[in-house]
Amino acid sequence: MGAQGSTLEVVNNAASPARDAPGRVLSSGLTGLRDRVSAIGGHLHTGSDGDTFVLRAFVAAGVGVDA
């Protein structure tokens, strides 16, 4: 039986790679999101296949819920 919790999946089938620009940091914020999800015991998976990008975040049930 798998872990109980919530999974969010976002798929963008028209993604384009980040472009370098003067003064721009090549980060889409995924590192920060991975850190925040990890801090509450979850995990984040990102990947791409051609022009399709997938982001999937999982957080166990009950995380962030006040008793």
C-alpha positions as CSV (number, residue, x, y, z in Angstrom):
1,M,0.0,0.0,0.0
2,G,1.4,3.4,-0.9
3,A,1.9,6.4,1.3
4,Q,-1.2,8.4,2.0
5,G,-1.0,12.1,1.1
6,S,-1.5,14.6,-1.7
7,T,0.2,14.8,-5.0
8,L,0.2,17.8,-7.3
9,E,1.3,17.3,-10.9
10,V,1.7,20.1,-13.4
11,V,2.5,19.4,-17.1
12,N,3.4,22.0,-19.6
13,N,3.5,20.6,-23.1
14,A,4.8,23.8,-24.7
15,A,7.7,24.6,-22.4
16,S,10.7,26.4,-23.7
17,P,14.2,26.4,-22.1
18,A,15.3,29.3,-19.9
19,R,17.1,32.0,-21.8
20,D,20.1,33.8,-20.5
21,A,19.8,37.6,-20.0
22,P,22.1,40.1,-18.4
23,G,21.6,40.0,-14.6
24,R,19.2,37.1,-14.7
25,V,19.8,34.1,-12.5
26,L,19.0,30.9,-14.5
27,S,16.6,29.6,-11.8
28,S,12.9,29.1,-12.2
29,G,12.5,28.8,-8.4
30,L,12.5,25.0,-8.5
31,T,15.4,24.7,-6.0
32,G,13.5,26.8,-3.5
33,L,10.3,24.8,-4.0
34,R,12.2,21.6,-3.6
35,D,13.7,22.9,-0.3
36,R,10.2,23.9,1.0
37,V,8.6,20.6,0.1
38,S,11.5,18.7,1.6
39,A,11.3,20.7,4.8
40,I,7.8,19.3,5.5
41,G,8.9,15.7,4.6
42,G,7.7,15.7,1.0
43,H,9.5,15.3,-2.3
44,L,9.5,17.1,-5.6
45,H,10.2,15.6,-9.0
46,T,10.8,17.6,-12.1
47,G,11.8,16.6,-15.6
48,S,11.4,17.2,-19.3
49,D,11.1,15.2,-22.4
50,G,11.5,17.4,-25.5
51,D,9.1,20.3,-25.1
52,T,7.1,18.7,-22.2
53,F,7.9,19.7,-18.6
54,V,6.5,17.8,-15.6
55,L,6.5,18.9,-12.0
56,R,5.2,16.5,-9.3
57,A,5.2,17.3,-5.6
58,F,4.1,14.9,-2.9
59,V,3.4,15.7,0.8
60,A,2.2,13.1,3.3
61,A,-1.3,13.3,4.8
62,G,-1.7,15.5,7.8
63,V,1.4,17.7,7.1
64,G,0.6,21.3,8.0
65,V,-2.7,20.5,9.6
66,D,-3.2,22.0,13.1
67,A,-4.7,19.6,15.6
